[in-house]
Amino acid sequence: MNITQRFALCFMIGAAALIAAPFASAQDGMRPVGQITFTPEPIGLQTDVFALRPGDRAIRTMRIEARGGTVDIQSVRLVYRNGESDRFRIREQLRPGGMTGIIRKQRPGPLREVEVSYIPQGRVTLVLRAGAGPVAPPPPPPVTWNELGCKSVGFLIDRDVVNVDSSEFYRALRLRSTGFDIEMLEMNVRFANGQRDTYRVNAIIRSGERSRPIDLRGERRRITAIEFIYRSLGLSTRKTKLCVDGLQFARAEALDDLEEE
């Protein structure tokens, strides 16, 4: 091979090396010199309201769940039916399926709505979840006693009868005096089915005061008459007023619930 041929061969080898160099570097990994990151446009603070249905206004605990996207929960405000409100700072980021911590009511009374402030990161659905557990029962009715009848009693005799005109069922009786103190010894109660029961009282009923409740035997009873056996604590020709009150069956159940609490 002469000099000219050797020069041409060297030139061809060098050119081949220059052409193959970029492909070799691609195989080894090139140093990055820049990048582009795609992000959605920033979305500002949003405020929305969960309007509660009448049957859901008694809830006491709640959580907020994110569905289909990510969201930053900023705060929650509980608005009560009377217009009062409680605000809670949350500052939690929720990913799809995530939920906030438990939010608890701070006041009694039903809620009207739940207001939430948040920053969504794209499309997202917020779900308000009420605390699990049985629904709180309504409060029991106020415990009241019905007046069954009164009798003006003197101190020349020691026995009187009050006739009861009522179709209601009762579970307890209570006595009260207006005028003078009375020592109540015994009480005979006649029921609608003809049965009679005797209850030993042995208590002094001060004027203007009431006796302790006297429970009737049986679950519930309809009363037709009450006979009192009493004794005067003083000598007088004046009379005093003796009244008897009855606790209705339904209200008696409410009283039992209050005593258990």
C-alpha positions as CSV (number, residue, x, y, z in Angstrom):
1,M,0.0,0.0,0.0
2,N,1.5,3.3,-1.1
3,I,1.4,6.6,0.9
4,T,-1.7,7.9,-0.9
5,Q,-3.7,4.8,0.0
6,R,-2.5,4.8,3.6
7,F,-3.6,8.5,4.0
8,A,-7.1,7.8,2.5
9,L,-7.6,4.8,4.9
10,C,-6.7,6.9,7.9
11,F,-9.1,9.6,6.8
12,M,-12.0,7.1,6.5
13,I,-11.3,5.6,9.9
14,G,-11.3,9.1,11.5
15,A,-14.6,10.0,9.9
16,A,-16.2,6.8,11.0
17,A,-15.2,7.5,14.6
18,L,-16.7,11.0,14.5
19,I,-20.0,9.7,13.1
20,A,-20.2,6.9,15.7
21,A,-19.4,9.0,18.7
22,P,-23.0,10.5,19.3
23,F,-24.5,7.1,19.1
24,A,-22.0,5.7,21.7
25,S,-22.8,8.6,24.1
26,A,-26.5,8.0,23.8
27,Q,-25.9,4.4,24.8
28,D,-24.0,5.5,28.0
29,G,-26.5,8.2,29.2
30,M,-26.2,11.9,28.5
31,R,-26.1,14.6,31.2
32,P,-29.4,16.5,31.4
33,V,-29.2,20.1,30.7
34,G,-32.9,21.2,31.2
35,Q,-36.4,20.0,32.0
36,I,-40.1,21.0,31.6
37,T,-42.6,20.3,34.3
38,F,-46.4,20.5,33.5
39,T,-48.6,21.7,36.4
40,P,-52.2,22.9,36.3
41,E,-52.8,26.5,36.8
42,P,-53.0,27.6,40.5
43,I,-56.6,27.6,41.9
44,G,-57.5,30.0,44.7
45,L,-59.3,29.4,48.0
46,Q,-62.9,28.1,47.6
47,T,-65.8,28.1,50.1
48,D,-68.8,25.8,49.8
49,V,-71.6,24.7,52.1
50,F,-73.1,21.3,52.9
51,A,-76.8,22.1,53.6
52,L,-78.1,19.4,56.0
53,R,-81.4,17.7,55.7
54,P,-83.7,17.9,58.8
55,G,-82.9,14.2,59.6
56,D,-79.2,14.9,59.6
57,R,-79.1,18.0,61.8
58,A,-78.6,16.1,65.1
59,I,-75.1,14.7,64.0
60,R,-72.4,15.2,66.6
61,T,-69.2,14.1,64.8
62,M,-68.2,14.3,61.2
63,R,-65.3,14.0,58.7
64,I,-64.7,15.3,55.1
65,E,-63.6,12.8,52.4
66,A,-61.9,13.7,49.1
67,R,-62.8,11.7,46.0
68,G,-61.3,11.9,42.5
69,G,-58.5,14.4,43.3
70,T,-56.3,16.1,45.8
71,V,-57.4,19.0,48.0
72,D,-56.1,21.1,50.8
73,I,-58.8,21.5,53.5
74,Q,-58.2,24.9,55.2
75,S,-61.1,25.2,57.7
76,V,-64.6,24.0,58.6
77,R,-67.3,26.1,60.2
78,L,-70.3,24.5,61.9
79,V,-73.4,26.7,61.7
80,Y,-76.2,25.9,64.2
81,R,-79.9,26.5,63.7
82,N,-79.9,29.5,66.1
83,G,-77.2,31.2,64.0
84,E,-74.3,30.5,66.3
85,S,-71.2,28.9,64.7
86,D,-67.9,27.2,65.6
87,R,-64.8,27.4,63.3
88,F,-62.1,24.7,63.1
89,R,-58.7,25.2,61.5
90,I,-57.9,22.0,59.6
91,R,-54.8,22.5,57.4
92,E,-54.9,19.0,55.9
93,Q,-54.1,17.8,52.4
94,L,-56.3,15.0,51.3
95,R,-55.5,12.7,48.5
96,P,-58.2,10.6,46.8
97,G,-59.9,8.5,49.4
98,G,-58.4,10.5,52.3
99,M,-60.4,11.9,55.1
100,T,-59.9,14.6,57.7
101,G,-59.7,13.9,61.4
102,I,-62.9,13.7,63.4
103,I,-64.7,17.1,63.9
104,R,-66.8,17.3,67.0
105,K,-69.7,19.7,67.8
106,Q,-68.9,22.1,70.6
107,R,-72.4,23.3,71.5
108,P,-75.8,21.6,72.0
109,G,-78.5,22.1,69.5
110,P,-79.1,21.0,65.9
111,L,-76.9,22.1,63.0
112,R,-78.2,23.9,60.0
113,E,-75.1,23.6,57.6
114,V,-71.4,22.9,57.4
115,E,-69.2,25.3,55.6
116,V,-65.8,24.2,54.3
117,S,-62.9,26.3,52.9
118,Y,-60.4,24.5,50.7
119,I,-57.9,24.8,47.8
120,P,-58.5,22.1,45.1
121,Q,-55.7,20.8,43.0
122,G,-57.8,20.0,40.0
123,R,-61.2,18.3,39.9
124,V,-62.2,16.9,43.2
125,T,-65.4,15.9,45.1
126,L,-65.8,16.5,48.8
127,V,-68.1,14.3,50.8
128,L,-69.3,15.1,54.3
129,R,-69.5,11.9,56.4
130,A,-71.4,11.8,59.7
131,G,-70.1,9.9,62.7
132,A,-71.1,6.2,62.8
133,G,-73.4,4.9,65.6
134,P,-77.0,5.1,66.6
135,V,-79.0,8.3,66.1
136,A,-79.4,10.1,69.4
137,P,-83.0,9.7,70.7
138,P,-85.1,12.7,71.2
139,P,-85.2,14.2,74.7
140,P,-87.8,12.7,77.0
141,P,-91.0,14.7,77.6
142,P,-91.0,16.9,80.7
143,V,-92.0,15.0,83.8
144,T,-95.3,16.4,85.0
145,W,-97.9,15.3,87.5
146,N,-101.7,15.5,86.8
147,E,-104.0,16.6,89.6
148,L,-106.5,13.8,90.2
149,G,-108.6,15.5,92.8
150,C,-108.6,17.5,96.1
151,K,-110.6,17.3,99.3
152,S,-111.2,19.8,102.1
153,V,-110.4,17.7,105.2
154,G,-111.1,18.6,108.8
155,F,-109.8,17.2,112.1
156,L,-113.1,15.8,113.5
157,I,-112.8,12.7,111.3
158,D,-109.7,10.8,110.2
159,R,-110.9,9.4,106.9
160,D,-111.8,11.0,103.5
161,V,-112.3,9.8,99.9
162,V,-111.3,11.5,96.6
163,N,-113.1,10.2,93.5
164,V,-111.0,10.2,90.4
165,D,-112.6,10.9,87.0
166,S,-109.8,10.0,84.5
167,S,-109.3,7.4,81.8
168,E,-105.5,7.6,81.9
169,F,-103.2,5.0,83.3
170,Y,-100.9,5.9,86.3
171,R,-97.9,4.4,87.9
172,A,-97.3,6.7,91.0
173,L,-99.2,9.0,93.3
174,R,-98.1,12.1,95.3
175,L,-99.9,14.0,98.1
176,R,-99.8,17.7,98.9
177,S,-101.4,19.8,101.6
178,T,-102.4,23.5,101.8
179,G,-103.4,24.9,105.1
180,F,-102.1,22.7,107.9
181,D,-99.7,19.9,108.4
182,I,-101.2,16.4,108.0
183,E,-99.8,13.1,109.2
184,M,-100.8,10.6,106.5
185,L,-101.0,7.1,107.8
186,E,-102.5,5.0,105.0
187,M,-103.9,5.2,101.5
188,N,-106.4,2.8,100.0
189,V,-106.6,2.9,96.2
190,R,-109.5,1.5,94.2
191,F,-108.8,0.6,90.6
192,A,-111.1,0.3,87.5
193,N,-110.9,-3.5,87.5
194,G,-112.4,-3.5,91.0
195,Q,-109.2,-4.4,92.8
196,R,-108.1,-2.5,95.9
197,D,-104.6,-1.9,97.2
198,T,-103.4,-0.5,100.5
199,Y,-100.3,1.6,100.8
200,R,-98.7,2.5,104.1
201,V,-97.5,6.1,104.0
202,N,-96.6,7.1,107.6
203,A,-95.3,10.5,106.6
204,I,-96.0,14.1,107.7
205,I,-97.0,16.3,104.8
206,R,-96.1,19.9,105.7
207,S,-98.4,22.7,104.5
208,G,-97.3,23.8,101.0
209,E,-95.1,20.7,100.5
210,R,-95.5,17.3,98.7
211,S,-95.0,13.8,99.8
212,R,-92.5,11.4,98.1
213,P,-93.8,9.5,95.0
214,I,-95.8,6.4,96.0
215,D,-95.3,3.7,93.4
216,L,-98.5,1.7,92.5
217,R,-98.2,-2.0,92.3
218,G,-98.4,-3.3,88.8
219,E,-97.1,-1.8,85.5
220,R,-99.9,0.6,85.0
221,R,-103.2,1.2,86.7
222,R,-106.5,3.1,86.1
223,I,-107.8,4.7,89.3
224,T,-111.4,5.4,90.3
225,A,-111.0,6.4,94.0
226,I,-108.5,7.1,96.7
227,E,-109.3,6.8,100.4
228,F,-107.0,8.6,102.9
229,I,-106.5,7.7,106.6
230,Y,-104.7,10.6,108.4
231,R,-104.3,12.3,111.7
232,S,-104.3,15.9,112.8
233,L,-101.1,17.4,114.2
234,G,-103.1,20.2,116.0
235,L,-106.5,21.2,117.3
236,S,-108.6,23.4,115.0
237,T,-112.1,23.6,113.5
238,R,-110.6,24.9,110.3
239,K,-110.1,22.7,107.3
240,T,-107.1,22.1,105.1
241,K,-107.0,21.1,101.4
242,L,-105.5,17.7,100.6
243,C,-104.8,17.0,96.9
244,V,-103.4,14.0,95.1
245,D,-101.4,14.0,91.9
246,G,-100.9,11.1,89.5
247,L,-97.9,10.3,87.2
248,Q,-99.1,9.1,83.8
249,F,-97.7,5.9,82.4
250,A,-95.8,7.4,79.5
251,R,-94.3,10.2,81.6
252,A,-93.3,7.7,84.3
253,E,-91.1,6.0,81.7
254,A,-89.4,9.4,81.0
255,L,-88.8,9.8,84.8
256,D,-87.2,6.4,84.9
257,D,-84.8,7.4,82.1
258,L,-83.9,10.6,83.9
259,E,-83.1,8.7,87.1
260,E,-80.9,6.2,85.3
261,E,-78.8,9.1,83.8
